[in-house]
Amino acid sequence: MMNALFPDVVVNGETIPPAAIAAEAQNHPGPRDKPGIAWRKAAQALTIRALLLQEAARRGLQAEVHELAPGRFETEDEATIRTLLEEAVEPPEVTEAQIHAEWARDPDRFRSAPLWDVSHILCACDPRDETASAAARARAEALLARLDGDAKGFAATAARESECGSKSAGGALGQLGPGDTVPEFEAALRGLDAETVTPDPVQSRHGWHIIRLNAVAPGAVLPYQTVAPKIAQALEKAAWTAASRAFIAELADQSDIQGATLDPI
Protein backbone atom coordinates (compact mmCIF):
# COMPACT_ATOMS: atom_id res chain seq x y z
CA MET A 1 0.00 0.00 0.00
CA MET A 2 1.40 3.38 -0.99
CA ASN A 3 1.63 6.37 1.32
CA ALA A 4 3.09 9.81 0.79
CA LEU A 5 6.23 9.24 2.86
CA PHE A 6 7.08 5.70 1.77
CA PRO A 7 5.65 5.00 -1.70
CA ASP A 8 5.52 1.51 -3.16
CA VAL A 9 8.68 0.57 -5.03
CA VAL A 10 8.02 -1.14 -8.36
CA VAL A 11 10.80 -2.27 -10.70
CA ASN A 12 9.61 -3.35 -14.15
CA GLY A 13 6.30 -4.44 -12.65
CA GLU A 14 7.88 -6.23 -9.68
CA THR A 15 6.80 -4.73 -6.36
CA ILE A 16 9.38 -4.75 -3.56
CA PRO A 17 7.52 -5.48 -0.30
CA PRO A 18 7.64 -2.67 2.27
CA ALA A 19 8.67 -5.24 4.88
CA ALA A 20 11.77 -6.07 2.82
CA ILE A 21 12.65 -2.37 2.59
CA ALA A 22 12.13 -1.93 6.34
CA ALA A 23 14.45 -4.87 7.05
CA GLU A 24 17.09 -3.55 4.63
CA ALA A 25 16.87 -0.08 6.21
CA GLN A 26 18.59 -1.50 9.31
CA ASN A 27 21.78 -1.68 7.19
CA HIS A 28 21.63 1.98 6.16
CA PRO A 29 22.16 4.33 9.12
CA GLY A 30 20.81 7.83 8.90
CA PRO A 31 19.87 10.73 11.20
CA ARG A 32 17.47 9.61 13.92
CA ASP A 33 15.15 12.49 13.16
CA LYS A 34 15.07 11.62 9.44
CA PRO A 35 14.00 7.98 9.08
CA GLY A 36 13.11 8.61 5.46
CA ILE A 37 16.82 8.71 4.51
CA ALA A 38 17.47 5.14 5.66
CA TRP A 39 14.27 4.04 3.92
CA ARG A 40 15.27 5.67 0.63
CA LYS A 41 18.76 4.18 0.79
CA ALA A 42 17.25 0.74 1.44
CA ALA A 43 14.77 1.18 -1.40
CA GLN A 44 17.63 2.14 -3.70
CA ALA A 45 19.70 -0.90 -2.69
CA LEU A 46 16.80 -3.28 -3.27
CA THR A 47 15.97 -1.60 -6.56
CA ILE A 48 19.52 -2.26 -7.77
CA ARG A 49 19.27 -5.85 -6.54
CA ALA A 50 15.98 -6.32 -8.43
CA LEU A 51 17.45 -4.84 -11.62
CA LEU A 52 20.43 -7.20 -11.47
CA LEU A 53 18.39 -10.31 -10.69
CA GLN A 54 15.94 -9.48 -13.48
CA GLU A 55 18.82 -9.07 -15.95
CA ALA A 56 20.36 -12.35 -14.79
CA ALA A 57 17.02 -14.09 -15.36
CA ARG A 58 16.70 -12.49 -18.81
CA ARG A 59 20.12 -13.89 -19.72
CA GLY A 60 19.26 -17.30 -18.29
CA LEU A 61 22.31 -17.36 -16.05
CA GLN A 62 22.99 -20.32 -13.81
CA ALA A 63 25.02 -19.47 -10.72
CA GLU A 64 27.14 -21.71 -8.52
CA VAL A 65 27.14 -20.78 -4.84
CA HIS A 66 30.66 -20.16 -3.52
CA GLU A 67 32.00 -20.68 0.00
CA LEU A 68 33.14 -17.27 1.27
CA ALA A 69 34.78 -18.58 4.44
CA PRO A 70 34.77 -21.91 6.27
CA GLY A 71 31.09 -22.74 6.77
CA ARG A 72 29.84 -19.44 5.29
CA PHE A 73 28.29 -19.48 1.83
CA GLU A 74 26.81 -16.96 -0.58
CA THR A 75 23.05 -16.81 -0.87
CA GLU A 76 21.64 -17.85 -4.24
CA ASP A 77 20.85 -14.19 -5.04
CA GLU A 78 24.41 -13.12 -4.16
CA ALA A 79 25.82 -15.86 -6.37
CA THR A 80 23.51 -14.85 -9.23
CA ILE A 81 24.49 -11.17 -9.01
CA ARG A 82 28.19 -12.05 -8.82
CA THR A 83 27.86 -14.27 -11.90
CA LEU A 84 26.05 -11.54 -13.82
CA LEU A 85 28.64 -8.89 -12.98
CA GLU A 86 31.49 -11.24 -13.89
CA GLU A 87 29.87 -11.73 -17.31
CA ALA A 88 28.63 -8.21 -17.99
CA VAL A 89 31.19 -5.87 -16.47
CA GLU A 90 34.47 -5.42 -18.34
CA PRO A 91 36.48 -2.59 -16.77
CA PRO A 92 39.28 -1.09 -18.85
CA GLU A 93 42.70 -2.56 -18.20
CA VAL A 94 44.89 -0.54 -15.85
CA THR A 95 48.10 0.46 -17.60
CA GLU A 96 51.62 0.84 -16.26
CA ALA A 97 51.43 4.53 -17.15
CA GLN A 98 48.35 4.97 -14.94
CA ILE A 99 50.00 3.16 -12.05
CA HIS A 100 53.13 5.28 -12.30
CA ALA A 101 51.09 8.50 -12.61
CA GLU A 102 49.16 7.66 -9.44
CA TRP A 103 52.40 7.03 -7.57
CA ALA A 104 54.04 10.20 -8.95
CA ARG A 105 51.08 12.33 -7.88
CA ASP A 106 52.35 12.10 -4.29
CA PRO A 107 55.05 9.50 -3.55
CA ASP A 108 55.09 10.64 0.09
CA ARG A 109 51.77 8.82 0.62
CA PHE A 110 53.51 5.47 0.32
CA ARG A 111 55.59 4.89 3.42
CA SER A 112 56.67 2.05 5.63
CA ALA A 113 55.01 1.91 9.04
CA PRO A 114 56.13 4.47 11.65
CA LEU A 115 57.56 3.53 15.04
CA TRP A 116 56.55 5.34 18.21
CA ASP A 117 58.54 5.34 21.44
CA VAL A 118 55.81 5.61 24.05
CA SER A 119 55.23 5.91 27.78
CA HIS A 120 51.91 6.08 29.59
CA ILE A 121 50.19 6.28 32.92
CA LEU A 122 47.09 4.14 33.32
CA CYS A 123 44.22 4.82 35.66
CA ALA A 124 42.52 1.46 35.28
CA CYS A 125 38.77 0.88 35.31
CA ASP A 126 36.02 -0.99 33.55
CA PRO A 127 34.64 1.63 31.13
CA ARG A 128 31.21 -0.03 31.37
CA ASP A 129 31.07 0.97 35.05
CA GLU A 130 30.10 4.65 34.86
CA THR A 131 30.97 5.40 38.48
CA ALA A 132 34.39 3.74 38.34
CA SER A 133 35.13 5.30 34.95
CA ALA A 134 34.28 8.78 36.19
CA ALA A 135 36.52 8.32 39.24
CA ALA A 136 39.41 7.01 37.10
CA ARG A 137 39.07 9.90 34.69
CA ALA A 138 39.07 12.44 37.53
CA ARG A 139 42.23 10.84 38.91
CA ALA A 140 43.89 10.91 35.48
CA GLU A 141 42.98 14.57 35.02
CA ALA A 142 44.47 15.41 38.42
CA LEU A 143 47.70 13.59 37.57
CA LEU A 144 47.89 15.30 34.20
CA ALA A 145 47.51 18.69 35.86
CA ARG A 146 50.50 17.94 38.13
CA LEU A 147 52.85 16.67 35.43
CA ASP A 148 55.67 19.00 34.51
CA GLY A 149 55.95 17.63 30.96
CA ASP A 150 59.54 16.43 30.96
CA ALA A 151 60.45 12.77 30.53
CA LYS A 152 61.98 12.45 34.00
CA GLY A 153 58.91 13.87 35.71
CA PHE A 154 56.58 11.68 33.66
CA ALA A 155 58.56 8.53 34.47
CA ALA A 156 58.55 9.33 38.19
CA THR A 157 54.80 9.91 38.20
CA ALA A 158 54.19 6.71 36.23
CA ALA A 159 56.34 4.72 38.66
CA ARG A 160 54.24 5.98 41.58
CA GLU A 161 50.76 6.20 40.12
CA SER A 162 50.27 4.01 37.04
CA GLU A 163 48.15 0.88 37.32
CA CYS A 164 49.91 -0.86 34.43
CA GLY A 165 52.80 -3.31 34.70
CA SER A 166 54.89 -0.78 32.80
CA LYS A 167 55.09 1.32 35.97
CA SER A 168 58.26 -0.60 36.90
CA ALA A 169 59.86 0.93 33.79
CA GLY A 170 58.54 4.43 34.46
CA GLY A 171 55.56 3.81 32.19
CA ALA A 172 57.72 2.98 29.17
CA LEU A 173 56.03 0.73 26.62
CA GLY A 174 58.98 0.70 24.23
CA GLN A 175 58.55 1.00 20.49
CA LEU A 176 55.08 0.49 19.07
CA GLY A 177 53.93 0.25 15.47
CA PRO A 178 50.48 0.38 13.87
CA GLY A 179 48.24 -2.33 15.29
CA ASP A 180 50.36 -2.91 18.39
CA THR A 181 47.88 -1.24 20.73
CA VAL A 182 44.15 -0.59 20.95
CA PRO A 183 42.66 1.77 18.32
CA GLU A 184 41.93 4.64 20.73
CA PHE A 185 45.50 4.62 22.02
CA GLU A 186 46.95 4.51 18.49
CA ALA A 187 44.69 7.35 17.33
CA ALA A 188 45.99 9.51 20.17
CA LEU A 189 49.59 8.67 19.23
CA ARG A 190 49.01 9.77 15.65
CA GLY A 191 47.89 13.16 16.92
CA LEU A 192 50.96 13.81 19.08
CA ASP A 193 54.26 15.45 18.33
CA ALA A 194 57.46 13.97 19.74
CA GLU A 195 58.14 14.84 23.39
CA THR A 196 54.53 15.86 24.07
CA VAL A 197 51.76 14.47 26.26
CA THR A 198 48.08 14.05 25.41
CA PRO A 199 46.27 17.23 26.53
CA ASP A 200 43.44 15.14 27.99
CA PRO A 201 43.22 11.56 29.28
CA VAL A 202 42.44 8.98 26.60
CA GLN A 203 39.88 6.26 27.30
CA SER A 204 40.31 2.67 26.17
CA ARG A 205 38.93 -0.68 27.26
CA HIS A 206 41.61 -0.70 29.97
CA GLY A 207 40.74 2.66 31.54
CA TRP A 208 42.10 6.20 31.17
CA HIS A 209 45.59 6.82 29.81
CA ILE A 210 47.95 9.76 29.95
CA ILE A 211 50.21 9.18 26.96
CA ARG A 212 53.64 10.61 26.25
CA LEU A 213 55.21 10.26 22.81
CA ASN A 214 58.90 10.23 23.59
CA ALA A 215 60.07 9.98 19.98
CA VAL A 216 58.78 8.97 16.58
CA ALA A 217 60.52 7.43 13.58
CA PRO A 218 58.34 8.19 10.57
CA GLY A 219 58.17 5.49 7.95
CA ALA A 220 60.48 5.85 4.97
CA VAL A 221 59.08 6.62 1.51
CA LEU A 222 58.83 3.31 -0.33
CA PRO A 223 60.26 2.88 -3.84
CA TYR A 224 57.90 2.67 -6.78
CA GLN A 225 58.65 -1.00 -7.46
CA THR A 226 57.54 -1.90 -3.94
CA VAL A 227 54.18 -0.12 -4.01
CA ALA A 228 53.24 -0.57 -7.68
CA PRO A 229 51.32 -3.86 -7.09
CA LYS A 230 49.15 -2.28 -4.37
CA ILE A 231 48.50 0.80 -6.50
CA ALA A 232 47.51 -1.45 -9.41
CA GLN A 233 45.12 -3.36 -7.17
CA ALA A 234 43.48 -0.15 -5.96
CA LEU A 235 43.12 1.22 -9.49
CA GLU A 236 41.67 -2.06 -10.75
CA LYS A 237 39.12 -2.05 -7.93
CA ALA A 238 38.16 1.56 -8.71
CA ALA A 239 37.83 0.74 -12.42
CA TRP A 240 35.62 -2.27 -11.67
CA THR A 241 33.42 -0.19 -9.35
CA ALA A 242 33.00 2.53 -11.99
CA ALA A 243 32.17 -0.03 -14.68
CA SER A 244 29.65 -1.76 -12.38
CA ARG A 245 27.92 1.54 -11.66
CA ALA A 246 27.77 2.32 -15.38
CA PHE A 247 26.21 -1.10 -16.05
CA ILE A 248 23.58 -0.58 -13.34
CA ALA A 249 22.83 2.90 -14.66
CA GLU A 250 22.32 1.44 -18.13
CA LEU A 251 19.88 -1.14 -16.77
CA ALA A 252 18.02 1.61 -14.90
CA ASP A 253 17.74 3.75 -18.04
CA GLN A 254 16.08 0.84 -19.82
CA SER A 255 13.69 0.09 -16.95
CA ASP A 256 10.45 1.35 -15.46
CA ILE A 257 11.20 2.25 -11.82
CA GLN A 258 8.59 3.75 -9.52
CA GLY A 259 9.00 4.86 -5.91
CA ALA A 260 12.80 4.86 -5.85
CA THR A 261 15.74 6.65 -7.43
CA LEU A 262 19.33 5.71 -8.19
CA ASP A 263 20.47 9.28 -7.66
CA PRO A 264 22.90 9.81 -4.73
CA ILE A 265 21.08 10.16 -1.40
Buried (B, 14 or more C-beta within 10 A) or exposed (E): EEEEEBBBBBBBEEEBEBEBBEEBBEEBEBEEEEEEBBBBBBBBBBBBBBBBBBBBEEEEBEBEEEEEEEEEEBEEEBBBBBBBBEEBBEBEEBEEEBBEEBBEEEEEEBEEEBBBBBBBBBBBBEBEEEEBBEBBBEBBBEBBEEBEEEBEEBBBBBBEBBBBEBBEBBBBBEBBBEEBBEEBBBEBBEEBEEEEBBEEBBBBEBBBBBBBBBEBBEBEBBEBEEBBEEBBEEBBEEBBEEBBEEBBEEBBEEBEBBBBEBEEB
